[in-house]
Amino acid sequence: MKNGIDTQPQAAHEIEAKPSFEKGHIEHEDHTDLKSKVADYKMDAIEAENAEHSMTVMEAARAYPMACFWAFVMSFTIIMESYDVFLMGNFLALPAFANRFGVLDTATNEFVVVTKWQSALQMSGQLGALIGVFLAGPITSRIGYRWATLLGLALMNATIFVTFFADSLPVFFVGQLLEGLPWGIFIANAPAYCSEIVPLRLRAPATQILQMFWAVGSIIVGAVTFVYNGRLDESAYKIPIALQWMFPTPLMILMFLAPESPWWLVRKERYGEAARSIERLGRKSRLNSGETVAMMRRVVELEKSATAPNYVELFKGSDLRRTLIVCGIYAAQNLAGNLIANQAVYFFKQAGMAQNTAFALGLITSALQMIFVMLSWILTTYFGRRPIYLWGTAFNVVMLVALGIAASVGTSNAASNAQASFGLIASVMFTFAAAPISWCIIAETSAIRLRPLTTGIGRATYYIIEIPCIFLGSFMLNPTGGNLGGKCGYVWGGTALATLITAYFCLPEMKGRSYREIDIMFRRRIPARQFEKTVIGAEEDE
């Protein structure tokens, strides 16, 4: 043993020698028999869990370098949704797109896309993704994260054709809706897969990287539309659409080579394959795959049910509380000013910035978001999930209210600059604290057995909240609608305050906790503010 880690890896055939459950047998055994079976490999499970607890972040990264790489690859799928979400937002401010599909605004003598189509185009992809996330859970539970992601990437390649050849707003709507189907698979699977292939200390950075790739997608869009915003022909929007094809095929090749989640394999009782997957994710000299599989089995067997995972289970017993937390965190992403970031360029134009300045500020905002996501990795190393989320959201409440005040004092250049500044700060700080930590909370909160379903329904909640928020946001900013400009800060500041109060009472602290410990605390119904103080012994299973 070295630093609590056995340096002699256990062969895969030894895993199979461990006492195992036959499919369906668990429903005929009483609780005493279950505890006896778990005890057969409990010591190995304790060794593996203690090893993960004893690691530092850097030790975990050195022990599991390929896990970090494959988490990086899976996270790359998020770029595709981010790219398209920001692309539609930027198209609304693109002269060539507005001239082709808009109407003349007599007040400004410029063409604008009418409010209902602004909202429809921005919510069409989310509507498709809403369908996609409900499909993702059952598909992933049956065929695994790897094949489900490959299916999504193949579908993405095909659906881009519809948007590329669209010559009317209704066809754009249909194209975006179809593209949303694979987005739902990616966004449901990515946080779950990333959290399952890495050890405890790497769960936060491995899931927070999703927010970084969201920012990368917006940077690419910002750069492309900044280059083409001066063109007045259809290439100004056709080329950015075509660039989506650069993502799926390379990712399909990589995901075909990727290992399956060992947690998913253990759930399927494929212990030998799970051990080989673990050995592919980490250095054989630094880990014991047999003990790690035993740790996973301990959690999976204690969560086991006589029925297959289904959506009804998400709303029963302790899983109801876990589902509500995941859904609440996802919903809050739309209620704390995130929509200002998604419509950054259009927001800056309505705040009084010149067209080129608005596109440049949008690009700067995206670049700063990526930088601050990376800085957030340092934050989560030293601070818990709960304080980062609460303080980050509180700061955004202040910035959003300040944005509303700046928009209420007049129409001077100083007021316009103040609005742009507060909007930029709110967008960037959202990606420094609340946004990246949300991914970590989502991945840690769900039960292992129900994870694909929980992350799917959580993301569905995101879209259900986002769709009306998009209509509201577009109405508030559009000069043919509410024309509120920066005064929308009052609205988003109010919704952000509501999420802050809810999180204070309901959000538990899960930093440094194994999945076994998290399971036990939810089953014991520990109050959210007591999670951090609760001690769970290594021998405890209930």
MIKOLKOL-159620 format. One line per field, with one value per residue (C-alpha): residue number from 1; residue in three letters; z, x, y. Coordinates in pm, whole numbers. Each point is the difference from the previous one (the first is absolute). Layout:
BEGIN
num [NUM, ...];
residu [ALA, ...];
up [Z, ...];
east [X, ...];
north [Y, ...];
// end
This chain:
BEGIN
num [1, 2, 3, 4, 5, 6, 7, 8, 9, 10, 11, 12, 13, 14, 15, 16, 17, 18, 19, 20, 21, 22, 23, 24, 25, 26, 27, 28, 29, 30, 31, 32, 33, 34, 35, 36, 37, 38, 39, 40, 41, 42, 43, 44, 45, 46, 47, 48, 49, 50, 51, 52, 53, 54, 55, 56, 57, 58, 59, 60, 61, 62, 63, 64, 65, 66, 67, 68, 69, 70, 71, 72, 73, 74, 75, 76, 77, 78, 79, 80, 81, 82, 83, 84, 85, 86, 87, 88, 89, 90, 91, 92, 93, 94, 95, 96, 97, 98, 99, 100, 101, 102, 103, 104, 105, 106, 107, 108, 109, 110, 111, 112, 113, 114, 115, 116, 117, 118, 119, 120, 121, 122, 123, 124, 125, 126, 127, 128, 129, 130, 131, 132, 133, 134, 135, 136, 137, 138, 139, 140, 141, 142, 143, 144, 145, 146, 147, 148, 149, 150, 151, 152, 153, 154, 155, 156, 157, 158, 159, 160, 161, 162, 163, 164, 165, 166, 167, 168, 169, 170, 171, 172, 173, 174, 175, 176, 177, 178, 179, 180, 181, 182, 183, 184, 185, 186, 187, 188, 189, 190, 191, 192, 193, 194, 195, 196, 197, 198, 199, 200, 201, 202, 203, 204, 205, 206, 207, 208, 209, 210, 211, 212, 213, 214, 215, 216, 217, 218, 219, 220, 221, 222, 223, 224, 225, 226, 227, 228, 229, 230, 231, 232, 233, 234, 235, 236, 237, 238, 239, 240, 241, 242, 243, 244, 245, 246, 247, 248, 249, 250, 251, 252, 253, 254, 255, 256, 257, 258, 259, 260, 261, 262, 263, 264, 265, 266, 267, 268, 269, 270, 271, 272, 273, 274, 275, 276, 277, 278, 279, 280, 281, 282, 283, 284, 285, 286, 287, 288, 289, 290, 291, 292, 293, 294, 295, 296, 297, 298, 299, 300, 301, 302, 303, 304, 305, 306, 307, 308, 309, 310, 311, 312, 313, 314, 315, 316, 317, 318, 319, 320, 321, 322, 323, 324, 325, 326, 327, 328, 329, 330, 331, 332, 333, 334, 335, 336, 337, 338, 339, 340, 341, 342, 343, 344, 345, 346, 347, 348, 349, 350, 351, 352, 353, 354, 355, 356, 357, 358, 359, 360, 361, 362, 363, 364, 365, 366, 367, 368, 369, 370, 371, 372, 373, 374, 375, 376, 377, 378, 379, 380, 381, 382, 383, 384, 385, 386, 387, 388, 389, 390, 391, 392, 393, 394, 395, 396, 397, 398, 399, 400, 401, 402, 403, 404, 405, 406, 407, 408, 409, 410, 411, 412, 413, 414, 415, 416, 417, 418, 419, 420, 421, 422, 423, 424, 425, 426, 427, 428, 429, 430, 431, 432, 433, 434, 435, 436, 437, 438, 439, 440, 441, 442, 443, 444, 445, 446, 447, 448, 449, 450, 451, 452, 453, 454, 455, 456, 457, 458, 459, 460, 461, 462, 463, 464, 465, 466, 467, 468, 469, 470, 471, 472, 473, 474, 475, 476, 477, 478, 479, 480, 481, 482, 483, 484, 485, 486, 487, 488, 489, 490, 491, 492, 493, 494, 495, 496, 497, 498, 499, 500, 501, 502, 503, 504, 505, 506, 507, 508, 509, 510, 511, 512, 513, 514, 515, 516, 517, 518, 519, 520, 521, 522, 523, 524, 525, 526, 527, 528, 529, 530, 531, 532, 533, 534, 535, 536, 537, 538, 539, 540, 541, 542];
residu [MET, LYS, ASN, GLY, ILE, ASP, THR, GLN, PRO, GLN, ALA, ALA, HIS, GLU, ILE, GLU, ALA, LYS, PRO, SER, PHE, GLU, LYS, GLY, HIS, ILE, GLU, HIS, GLU, ASP, HIS, THR, ASP, LEU, LYS, SER, LYS, VAL, ALA, ASP, TYR, LYS, MET, ASP, ALA, ILE, GLU, ALA, GLU, ASN, ALA, GLU, HIS, SER, MET, THR, VAL, MET, GLU, ALA, ALA, ARG, ALA, TYR, PRO, MET, ALA, CYS, PHE, TRP, ALA, PHE, VAL, MET, SER, PHE, THR, ILE, ILE, MET, GLU, SER, TYR, ASP, VAL, PHE, LEU, MET, GLY, ASN, PHE, LEU, ALA, LEU, PRO, ALA, PHE, ALA, ASN, ARG, PHE, GLY, VAL, LEU, ASP, THR, ALA, THR, ASN, GLU, PHE, VAL, VAL, VAL, THR, LYS, TRP, GLN, SER, ALA, LEU, GLN, MET, SER, GLY, GLN, LEU, GLY, ALA, LEU, ILE, GLY, VAL, PHE, LEU, ALA, GLY, PRO, ILE, THR, SER, ARG, ILE, GLY, TYR, ARG, TRP, ALA, THR, LEU, LEU, GLY, LEU, ALA, LEU, MET, ASN, ALA, THR, ILE, PHE, VAL, THR, PHE, PHE, ALA, ASP, SER, LEU, PRO, VAL, PHE, PHE, VAL, GLY, GLN, LEU, LEU, GLU, GLY, LEU, PRO, TRP, GLY, ILE, PHE, ILE, ALA, ASN, ALA, PRO, ALA, TYR, CYS, SER, GLU, ILE, VAL, PRO, LEU, ARG, LEU, ARG, ALA, PRO, ALA, THR, GLN, ILE, LEU, GLN, MET, PHE, TRP, ALA, VAL, GLY, SER, ILE, ILE, VAL, GLY, ALA, VAL, THR, PHE, VAL, TYR, ASN, GLY, ARG, LEU, ASP, GLU, SER, ALA, TYR, LYS, ILE, PRO, ILE, ALA, LEU, GLN, TRP, MET, PHE, PRO, THR, PRO, LEU, MET, ILE, LEU, MET, PHE, LEU, ALA, PRO, GLU, SER, PRO, TRP, TRP, LEU, VAL, ARG, LYS, GLU, ARG, TYR, GLY, GLU, ALA, ALA, ARG, SER, ILE, GLU, ARG, LEU, GLY, ARG, LYS, SER, ARG, LEU, ASN, SER, GLY, GLU, THR, VAL, ALA, MET, MET, ARG, ARG, VAL, VAL, GLU, LEU, GLU, LYS, SER, ALA, THR, ALA, PRO, ASN, TYR, VAL, GLU, LEU, PHE, LYS, GLY, SER, ASP, LEU, ARG, ARG, THR, LEU, ILE, VAL, CYS, GLY, ILE, TYR, ALA, ALA, GLN, ASN, LEU, ALA, GLY, ASN, LEU, ILE, ALA, ASN, GLN, ALA, VAL, TYR, PHE, PHE, LYS, GLN, ALA, GLY, MET, ALA, GLN, ASN, THR, ALA, PHE, ALA, LEU, GLY, LEU, ILE, THR, SER, ALA, LEU, GLN, MET, ILE, PHE, VAL, MET, LEU, SER, TRP, ILE, LEU, THR, THR, TYR, PHE, GLY, ARG, ARG, PRO, ILE, TYR, LEU, TRP, GLY, THR, ALA, PHE, ASN, VAL, VAL, MET, LEU, VAL, ALA, LEU, GLY, ILE, ALA, ALA, SER, VAL, GLY, THR, SER, ASN, ALA, ALA, SER, ASN, ALA, GLN, ALA, SER, PHE, GLY, LEU, ILE, ALA, SER, VAL, MET, PHE, THR, PHE, ALA, ALA, ALA, PRO, ILE, SER, TRP, CYS, ILE, ILE, ALA, GLU, THR, SER, ALA, ILE, ARG, LEU, ARG, PRO, LEU, THR, THR, GLY, ILE, GLY, ARG, ALA, THR, TYR, TYR, ILE, ILE, GLU, ILE, PRO, CYS, ILE, PHE, LEU, GLY, SER, PHE, MET, LEU, ASN, PRO, THR, GLY, GLY, ASN, LEU, GLY, GLY, LYS, CYS, GLY, TYR, VAL, TRP, GLY, GLY, THR, ALA, LEU, ALA, THR, LEU, ILE, THR, ALA, TYR, PHE, CYS, LEU, PRO, GLU, MET, LYS, GLY, ARG, SER, TYR, ARG, GLU, ILE, ASP, ILE, MET, PHE, ARG, ARG, ARG, ILE, PRO, ALA, ARG, GLN, PHE, GLU, LYS, THR, VAL, ILE, GLY, ALA, GLU, GLU, ASP, GLU];
up [0, -80, 113, 62, -357, -74, -255, -120, -237, 27, -315, -167, 46, 376, -10, -142, 283, 252, 112, -240, -42, -279, -187, 167, 307, 221, 1, 174, 277, 329, 131, 224, -300, -188, 284, 13, -373, 20, 292, -225, -175, 247, 115, -359, -49, 317, -117, -336, 159, 254, -286, -184, 317, 62, -347, -75, -327, -162, 123, -143, -335, -13, 93, -256, -299, -262, 203, -27, -375, -61, 218, -221, -315, 130, 112, -355, -108, 196, -251, -258, 207, 119, -355, -133, 297, -34, -380, -1, 249, -218, -321, 139, 7, -338, -274, -280, 196, 111, -356, -139, 263, 188, -37, -15, 335, -94, 327, -73, -378, 45, -69, 306, 44, 161, 366, -45, -241, 217, 283, -223, -152, 338, 162, -289, 78, 369, -88, -193, 285, 243, -201, -25, 374, 64, -261, 136, 340, -120, -297, 217, 273, -264, -233, 205, -21, -282, -254, 93, -70, -332, -97, 86, -204, -307, 34, 37, -330, -179, 151, -82, -365, 74, 155, -267, -287, 182, -206, 236, 373, 37, -154, 228, 289, -109, -59, 345, 158, -164, 102, 354, 22, 19, 223, 255, -6, 37, 281, 197, -37, 23, 371, 103, -202, 110, 367, -28, -165, 238, 371, 275, -4, -373, -9, 24, -273, -227, 6, 10, -330, -157, 71, -155, -323, 9, 0, -279, -217, 54, -77, -333, -85, 110, -214, -307, 13, 77, -322, -208, 153, -268, -286, -136, -205, 123, 62, 317, 161, -224, 79, 381, -37, -214, 255, 231, -208, 129, 338, -30, -216, 194, 324, -134, -61, 350, 175, -184, 166, 343, 297, 135, 347, 253, 218, -288, -56, 371, -13, -282, 213, -259, 265, -214, -263, 274, 131, -348, -46, 327, -113, -324, 197, 247, 43, 94, 233, 196, 50, 81, -243, 214, 304, -212, -151, 353, 108, -294, 68, 362, -104, -290, 206, 281, -251, -179, -69, -129, -293, -285, 41, -104, 23, 268, 246, -24, 196, 280, 342, 33, -380, -16, 194, -223, -313, 126, 74, -348, -167, 215, -83, -371, 11, 189, -288, -196, 289, 109, -306, -231, -282, -14, -74, -271, -166, 77, -343, -36, 358, -66, -312, 196, 271, -260, -129, -367, -204, -18, 367, 95, -185, 147, 353, -58, -98, 299, 231, -133, 34, 359, 79, -108, 209, 307, -33, 20, 303, 162, 14, 257, 191, 33, 122, 318, 49, 9, -261, 220, 90, -358, -133, 265, -13, -380, -37, 261, -196, -320, 171, 84, -355, -164, 219, -72, -372, 41, 187, -270, -263, 201, 32, -361, -348, 26, -116, 365, 65, -310, 104, 353, -134, -222, 292, 246, -266, -77, 368, 77, -295, 88, 374, -70, -170, 286, 282, -42, -352, 27, 353, -120, -220, 295, 225, -270, -48, 374, 110, -215, 113, -203, -104, -122, -126, -375, 78, 265, -217, -288, 189, 163, -339, -116, 284, -131, -341, 145, 193, -279, -275, 168, 122, -359, -102, 298, -63, -370, 76, 259, -231, -337, -106, -153, 334, 353, -97, 361, -85, 320, 217, -47, 277, 252, -124, -7, 329, 159, -136, 105, 354, 8, -100, 266, 280, -117, -22, 351, 150, -238, -142, 191, 8, -172, -39, 84, 41, -163, -177, 289, 253, -214, -33, 377, 84, -239, 138, 354, -114, 138, -28, -274, 242, 206, -284, 53, 374, -32, 58, -189, 110, -254, 118, -29, -277, 116];
east [0, 119, -195, -296, 11, 91, 279, -79, -298, -246, -55, -334, -65, 33, -294, -218, 107, -166, -350, -243, -371, -185, -246, -337, 125, -4, -379, -19, 248, -73, 194, 222, 116, 77, 214, 182, 74, 129, 223, 179, 188, -56, 364, 119, -265, 113, 363, -93, -216, 273, 251, -217, -50, 377, 86, 60, -127, 344, 51, -340, 89, 331, -172, -281, 147, -215, -314, 79, 51, -327, -192, 150, -118, -354, -24, 86, -350, -140, 164, -262, -297, 183, 104, -353, -163, 233, -16, -376, 43, 268, -198, -267, 260, 153, -100, -3, -234, -227, -13, -96, -251, -97, -239, 79, -15, -110, 132, 360, -28, 163, -122, -73, -132, -343, -30, -197, 260, 288, -145, -96, 347, 170, -234, -30, 330, -92, -334, 181, 246, -291, -113, 360, 66, -309, 130, 355, -76, -159, 240, 309, -126, -36, 301, 244, 146, 239, -248, -268, 249, 100, -367, -38, 306, -125, -338, 170, 185, -328, -215, 244, -102, -352, 120, 268, -249, -277, -142, -276, -47, -236, 265, 264, -233, -34, 375, 80, -261, 156, 352, -128, -69, 370, 73, -231, 206, 329, -112, -160, 292, 306, -17, -95, 278, 265, -88, 4, 339, 207, 85, -159, 252, -44, -381, -13, 255, -119, -359, 87, 182, -346, -53, 338, -102, -328, 214, 221, -307, -100, 355, 1, -340, 109, 314, -181, -290, 236, 187, -317, -221, 111, -119, -350, -36, -118, 356, -7, -226, 53, 370, -49, -267, 228, 280, -209, 108, 356, -102, -198, 220, 330, -194, -162, 344, 119, -316, 19, 342, -115, -53, -349, -79, 106, -297, -238, 176, -28, -371, -23, 200, 282, 273, 289, -69, -32, 346, 151, -171, 153, 344, -43, -94, 289, 359, 14, 292, -203, -334, -163, -280, -138, -46, -148, -259, -79, -63, -236, -179, -52, -187, -189, -115, -125, -200, -131, -369, -213, -113, 193, 80, -298, -115, -260, 279, 138, -301, 3, 165, 341, 36, -275, 219, 298, -209, -133, 353, 124, -307, 31, 367, -69, -298, 203, 248, -270, -114, 329, 82, 125, -231, 179, 320, -174, -127, 312, 47, -366, -3, 302, -167, -316, 218, 115, 327, 97, -33, 374, 40, -290, 153, 344, -143, -184, 327, 181, -276, 37, 380, -23, -255, 242, 281, -219, -127, 362, 58, -305, 191, 230, -301, -157, 325, -12, -368, -316, -274, -259, 194, 121, -354, -156, 260, 19, -376, -15, 261, -202, -315, 184, 140, -338, -176, 284, -56, -366, 92, 251, -271, -241, 213, -15, 137, 347, 322, 94, -327, 51, 355, -117, -268, 253, 243, -251, -136, 352, 93, -320, 58, 365, -52, -280, 260, 246, -218, -362, 18, 304, -82, -352, 137, 182, -307, -214, 242, 50, -363, -154, 3, 234, -281, -225, 268, -80, -368, 64, 235, -246, -304, 211, 104, -361, -89, 267, -169, -352, 108, 220, -265, -236, 304, 121, -338, 13, 363, -58, -312, 183, 294, -172, -82, -323, -86, 56, 315, 125, 370, 204, -312, -39, 262, -279, -188, 303, 124, -332, 6, 365, -92, -270, 254, 243, -257, -105, 362, 77, -262, 20, 353, 221, 382, 148, 366, 234, -281, -5, -315, -62, 9, -231, -246, -5, -55, -293, -154, 35, -167, 283, -96, 189, 186, 116, 159, 346, -1, -131, 254, -51, 217, 185, -193, -347, -233, -335];
north [0, 351, 306, -229, -139, -363, 1, -355, 12, -284, -201, 20, -375, 45, 241, -271, -231, 231, -107, 162, 44, -171, 216, 5, -192, 307, 18, -340, 84, 170, 299, -217, -205, 322, 132, -336, 9, 359, -96, -254, 280, 282, 21, 47, 267, 181, -11, 156, 270, 87, 18, 255, 205, 8, 132, 365, 146, -27, -358, -94, 162, -191, -328, 45, 190, -173, 62, 370, -37, -185, 247, 272, -182, -57, 363, 107, -108, 297, 236, -98, 113, 310, 88, -18, 175, 299, -18, 59, 285, 161, -50, 232, 278, -99, 252, -260, -227, 286, 143, -344, -110, 320, 292, 371, 179, 354, 143, -101, -51, -343, -351, -213, -353, 33, -93, -323, -140, 120, -205, -294, -35, 14, -251, -248, -172, -10, -158, -273, -44, -35, -302, -122, -3, -214, -245, 11, -158, -326, -29, 49, -231, -273, 43, 210, 350, -82, -138, 255, 280, -157, -15, 369, 100, -189, 171, 339, -47, -67, 277, 282, -39, 126, 328, 53, -20, 191, 289, 114, 51, -301, -230, 153, -81, -365, -31, 131, -225, -308, 106, 27, -375, -99, 301, -160, -319, 188, 229, -284, -240, 224, 99, -354, -168, 251, -46, -380, -53, 214, -47, 207, 288, 60, 7, 381, 89, -285, 130, 371, -40, -26, 369, 78, -172, 189, 316, -142, -46, 361, 118, -182, 146, 347, -14, -135, 245, 289, -82, -36, 271, 247, -224, 53, -321, -341, -122, 213, -263, -304, -36, 10, -270, -219, 25, -220, -299, 30, -152, -326, -227, 44, -46, -319, -149, 92, -119, -333, -48, 128, -236, -52, 136, -267, 99, -81, -334, -85, 86, -256, -252, -8, 13, -123, 267, 260, -95, 30, 338, 124, -119, 197, 312, -9, -110, -369, 68, 257, -176, -332, -67, -284, 222, 278, -236, -122, 361, 48, -328, 100, 314, -161, -300, 222, 207, -307, -46, -286, 217, 161, 372, 211, 361, -81, -88, 353, 123, -258, 6, 165, 9, 265, 243, -76, 50, 334, 126, -95, 153, 314, 52, -44, 237, 261, 25, 183, 215, 157, 210, -274, 110, 336, -194, -207, 319, 205, 157, 92, 130, 224, 142, 82, 159, 252, -150, 30, -320, -84, 91, -227, -297, 73, 20, -327, -166, 153, -124, -355, 6, 128, -269, -272, 150, 31, -358, -118, 222, -159, -332, 161, 129, -345, -153, 208, 83, -207, -9, 171, 320, 49, -30, 225, 278, -11, 30, 279, 198, -41, 126, 322, 36, -58, 255, 245, -64, 94, 319, 99, -38, 216, 314, 119, -62, 154, -168, -51, -183, -218, -85, -79, -236, -176, -30, -143, -239, -119, -41, -192, -233, -64, -46, -246, -222, 46, -128, -111, -149, -233, -114, -86, -280, -149, 17, -162, -290, -64, 27, -272, -365, -224, -234, 281, 239, -3, 57, 267, 207, -38, 124, 271, 132, -28, 237, 237, 11, 23, 311, 136, -2, 253, 195, 32, 145, 236, 98, 65, 203, 212, 79, 34, 360, -134, -164, 126, 196, -12, -33, -12, 34, -376, -15, 62, -307, -233, 144, -95, -356, -37, 108, -270, -267, 127, -31, -347, -120, 128, -230, -298, -37, -249, -3, -308, 96, -288, -253, -344, -113, -242, 283, 214, -289, -53, 367, 30, -319, 136, 324, 214, 373, 184, 228, -302, -203, 149, -80, -357, -278, -328, -294, -217, -307, 154, -112, 144];
// end
